Amino acid sequence: MTMGDTGNRLTPRMGQKDLAAHLRSQFELYADTRCFTFLNESGRDLVPEVTSFGDLDRDACEVATWLSSQPEAKRPVLLLFEPGIDFWRAFLGCLYAGVIAVPTPLPVDQRSMKRVAGILRDADSSLALTTEKLRGLLTAGIQGLDLDRTLRCVATNDAPLADADSWTMPRLTHDSGAFLQYTSGSTGDPKGVAVTHGNVVNNEAAMSEALRAGAASVLVGWIPHWHDMGLIGQLLAFFNGANLVTMSPLAFLKQPIRLLKAISDYRGTITAAPNFAYDLIARRVTPEQLAGLDLSAWEVALNGAEPVRRRTVVRVTNVLAPAGFTPSAMRPGYGMAEVTLMATVSRGVPRHLDADADALEQHRYTPAKGRAISLVSSGEPAPGVEVRIVDPETLHELPDGDVGEIWLRSASVASGYHNRPVETVEQFRAQTSHGDGPYLRTGDLGLLHESELYVTGRLKDLLIANGRNLYPQDIEESLQDVHPAVAGSRGCAVSVDVDDAERLVLIQAIKTELLGDMSCGELAAAVKTAVARGFDIPAPSVVFVNRAGIHLTTSGKVQRASMREAFLKGELVDVIHEEHAR
């Protein structure tokens, strides 16, 4: 079933084709009346660092002027920054110079350094921008990577790089490259999504319309700039001439109440986060902490980047209601880096379906008669986005209620993967069995019901047991009520081949301090029983690990493929207890 507006229209007031020109006009219009506020940690407090739009624009012009004279800037330029104003000076400077930026997570260990090396090789970069504080450490770390090309690291805050007044706007078009967004794939083989100026303008305009964002909005967040939700979400403020307030991910994770206090203090209207962040708020924010906070200005709590859970939506809404949070503010959505960010979003109180588990395992939706799986709607397509559900094998378009691969078409869909022509054709140029296209194959499974999208899982993560299709996130979610030592902890369900048969393995983080009188063996038995009875399958193997033993993406999503590989190779770390199925 086709769903959504097939046109590539932009909101009329935001119809400029190149992103740099549009942002420049907003910075000039709101030079002294809008600002970017970054909340720096100082002991137990957060101290605001405020930069006006006018100053941010001037700093970007300085970086752009300097970049225009650097031969290495003809290749993509890595941006290695901590969250904060320094990143945005460099990123906007790249846009102003027509240079392709590569927002990159800072390496914190050997595994993340290997990821940086993979990005460097794929992007073929020879220039990295950073701060004076980080330059020495990064230079030393990069020297040990055995790269084919020398990488020059330059600090953008050491001294003025160039004369901002000598900057001139480059000639840019809708198809000019803006940045490479590296997806959370394997450490050694990251893929860079090539996002154009036109892609960003289209998606930001669609988001502005769907979320009713404008110059009066106040965006508050903590998602890092190297994640698509953090980058495009924060850019939404600059795009609309709206105030922006952010903090580091660590500042939020240490004390989730800090986000709510910022929303209250700055009268925040829009924020975005993965489902686990709302679950963290629901579990850790107390009524005493909420006392005195006013969340009534909060209009949009975008929930995406991972499966949205009904229990989380209900819990966080109930927890925050006394402070003025309304149910209609919770907005589940669906998107990915390959479509810049947003594809669909809820426009009001989130809907859900109690789907019959047996039917869903056969890729069909029917109302629950017995065992139920609760699916939360990801809403309707954003303006200009077309959604189809397609059989991934036959490429036939499927009717409402049938589960298939989610295909997208929009001017927000990126141009492809950087330097990967074969994969670009396969994923970004797909056609249905009737020759309709091109579409983006998302690799995600879902269904359409009453014009809204329900995401059921990831095609490559689908588990097959006894001829049935099981979704790992449903199994993982079912463990949350087994015992307090498991509740709120991350885990993953994977399948492995044992004696020519598929076997389920649960790798679950536990909090040993909450075990009480229960032993790890007893908890493992309880987990096995809960899964076997809940899903009518043989008892799985169980591996308990510490929190650090679960591989996560930069946005907090579990990396199931990486965990499965580590299990098969015997490379799981921080293992506490292990029991294999017989």
C-alpha positions, -999 to +999 in steps of 0.1 A: +000+000+000+014+034-010+012+060+017+021+096+018+026+127-004+047+117-034+056+153-042+090+168-032+075+201-020+092+223+006+075+245+031+071+278+010+088+300+036+118+276+035+121+270-002+158+279-007+176+250-023+210+252-006+213+248+032+242+274+037+222+302+021+191+294+043+211+292+075+230+324+068+197+342+063+184+329+097+216+339+115+215+374+100+178+378+108+181+366+144+218+376+150+211+393+184+178+378+194+185+340+193+213+320+208+228+286+213+232+277+250+255+247+260+252+235+296+287+226+308+292+203+337+308+220+367+307+197+397+271+188+403+258+219+384+254+228+348+268+262+338+255+278+306+278+289+278+258+312+256+267+321+219+245+345+199+235+335+164+255+365+151+287+353+168+281+317+156+277+330+120+309+350+122+329+321+136+315+299+108+326+325+082+361+324+097+364+286+095+350+287+060+374+313+048+403+292+061+390+260+046+387+275+012+425+279+011+433+243+023+440+217-004+431+189+020+395+203+022+388+191-013+383+157+004+358+151+033+369+167+065+366+148+099+352+168+128+364+153+161+349+174+189+333+170+222+297+182+223+294+219+224+299+252+205+332+243+189+317+215+168+290+238+154+315+265+145+334+239+125+304+221+110+287+254+099+321+265+086+322+234+064+287+241+050+297+278+043+328+266+024+310+239+004+332+213+022+319+179+030+319+174+068+322+141+086+309+143+122+328+116+140+325+101+175+355+107+197+375+075+203+375+064+239+390+029+237+406+006+212+373-005+197+361+031+190+396+040+176+392+012+151+359+027+141+376+061+135+402+044+114+374+027+094+358+061+088+391+077+078+398+050+052+363+051+038+361+089+036+397+091+023+402+121+045+435+140+050+423+168+073+406+166+107+394+196+128+394+195+165+402+216+196+436+224+211+426+203+242+421+172+220+446+176+192+476+160+209+457+130+221+441+125+187+473+129+168+490+103+189+462+079+185+459+083+148+496+079+142+492+043+154+465+034+129+488+026+099+467+047+076+474+049+038+471+087+039+487+112+063+460+130+084+466+166+095+449+176+127+441+213+132+427+230+162+400+256+153+401+274+187+438+279+191+439+313+172+419+331+146+422+310+114+413+337+089+395+370+084+358+363+086+350+394+066+368+380+035+344+350+033+323+347+001+295+322-004+305+293-027+283+282-055+261+255-041+232+236-055+205+211-043+229+183-051+260+197-034+274+174-007+268+186+028+281+158+051+288+121+055+267+104+082+284+072+092+259+045+103+263+023+132+276-007+113+305-030+120+335-013+136+358-021+107+335-014+078+314+017+085+292+031+057+290+068+051+256+081+040+262+110+015+237+137+025+233+167+002+222+203+009+189+195-008+183+165+014+188+185+046+166+214+035+139+190+025+140+170+057+143+201+079+113+217+062+093+185+065+102+182+102+093+219+108+059+214+093+051+180+110+063+193+144+051+229+140+086+242+147+093+278+141+112+309+153+093+308+187+103+272+194+130+263+219+148+230+213+164+212+242+185+181+239+215+159+247+219+135+217+255+138+204+261+157+172+277+126+155+243+108+156+217+117+130+190+125+155+214+149+174+228+165+143+196+171+123+176+177+155+199+205+167+202+219+132+164+222+132+168+252+157+192+270+134+170+262+104+140+279+120+158+307+138+149+291+172+168+291+205+188+259+211+198+245+245+219+213+248+241+193+272+265+164+268+251+128+267+270+121+299+255+150+317+220+136+309+228+100+317+243+109+351+212+128+361+182+126+337+164+152+357+188+177+342+170+175+308+137+182+325+151+211+345+165+226+313+131+223+296+115+239+326+141+267+329+143+276+292+106+269+284+116+242+260+091+232+234+108+204+215+132+176+224+141+142+208+156+110+222+156+072+218+130+052+238+156+041+263+161+077+274+124+081+282+125+048+301+155+061+321+135+092+330+105+072+340+126+050+363+150+075+378+132+108+381+114+111+415+083+132+425+106+152+447+129+161+418+099+171+397+085+194+424+087+230+412+093+221+375+070+234+348+068+212+317+037+228+303+056+245+274+068+210+262+049+204+229+070+176+213+089+147+228+101+130+197+107+093+204+127+073+178+160+058+167+150+024+183+118+005+189+092+025+208+077+006+238+041+011+249+051+006+286+077+034+283+052+058+267+026+051+295+052+052+323+069+084+313+036+102+306+023+092+340+055+102+358+058+136+341+020+145+342+022+163+376+047+187+361+024+196+332+035+171+305+006+162+282+000+128+265-001+145+231+035+157+235+048+121+231+056+117+194+069+084+183+086+086+149+106+065+124+136+075+104+172+068+096+204+084+083+196+072+048+166+095+047+185+123+065+164+118+096+126+118+098+103+096+076+072+093+098+059+109+130+029+108+152+007+139+151-011+134+184-016+109+213+003+078+202-017+049+189-009+013+195-021-022+183-024-053+204-014-077+177-020-114+177+015-129+183+008-161+162-004-140+132+025-116+135+049-145+134+034-153+100+039-116+089+002-106+093-016-083+117-048-093+133-062-081+167-050-102+196-070-133+205-045-149+228-009-141+232-004-104+222+024-082+210+019-045+216+030-023+187+033+015+190+025+035+159+053+056+144+027+079+129+020+091+094+046+100+067+062+134+071+054+159+043+068+147+010+075+112+021+060+081+005+059+048+024+054+013+009+055-021+025+071-046+001+078-083+003+116-084+005+119-116-016+093-112-043+093-073-043+055-073-045+038-044-028+018-057+002-017-047+014-025-030+047-019-054+077+008-075+060+043-072+074+071-065+049+101-044+043+096-006+047+105+012+014+107+050+013+107+077-014+114+114-008+137+142-017+151+137+018+165+103+008+203+106+006+223+103-027+238+069-016+267+055+003+301+073-002+323+054-027+300+023-026+282+022-060+270-014-058+255-010-023+240+024-034+222+008-063+210-021-042+196+000-013+188+034-028+176+025-063+152-003-055+122-010-077+090-030-070+081-061-091+060-037-112+089-014-119+079+014-096+108+033-081+134+043-072+129+036-035+151+033-004+151-002+010+154+004+048+160-031+059+133-026+085+101-046+088+067-030+094+031-028+085+006-001+076-027+002+095-052+031+091-025+053+074+001+049+101+033+029+102+040+002+128+076-010+128+080-046+138+117-052+137+149-054+116+150-078+087+185-090+094+177-095+131+147-116+126+149-149+145+135-181+130+125-208+155+105-239+147+094-222+114+082-191+132+094-155+128+103-140+162+114-104+168+143-102+192+132-069+207+100-086+219+119-113+236+143-087+251+114-066+264+097-096+280+126-100+305+120-066+321+094-080+346+114-111+355+135-096+383+147-062+395+183-073+386+172-073+350+147-044+348+160-014+330+192-032+318+201-038+281+203-071+265+200-089+231+185-120+217+204-137+189+202-170+171+231-194+164+235-226+145+239-257+167+239-292+152+221-278+120+194-262+142+187-226+152+192-220+189+183-189+208+209-171+230+201-143+254+229-121+264+217-099+292+232-072+314+223-076+351+227-056+383+242-080+407+236-057+436+199-062+431+200-100+431+192-102+468+190-139+479+187-151+443+217-167+427+227-161+391+217-197+384+183-192+398+179-160+378+190-178+346+164-205+353+137-178+357+147-161+325+146-194+306+112-202+319+098-168+311+110-169+275+100-206+269+065-201+283+060-166+268+070-175+233+064-213+233+099-222+223+127-243+238+145-227+267+174-205+254+210-203+264+216-175+288+247-153+293+247-126+320+272-098+317+280-065+334+266-033+317+299-028+298+295-062+282+267-050+259+279-034+227+259-002+220+259+023+192+266+060+198+229+065+204+225+037+228+211+010+205+222-026+211+245-039+183+230-074+179+253-085+150+284-074+170+271-093+201+264-124+181+299-123+166+315-119+200+295-148+214+305-171+185+342-161+189+342-165+226+350-128+230+322-116+252+336-094+281+325-090+317+307-123+317+291-130+351+273-163+344+267-186+315+243-215+309+238-233+276+206-249+265+206-287+263 
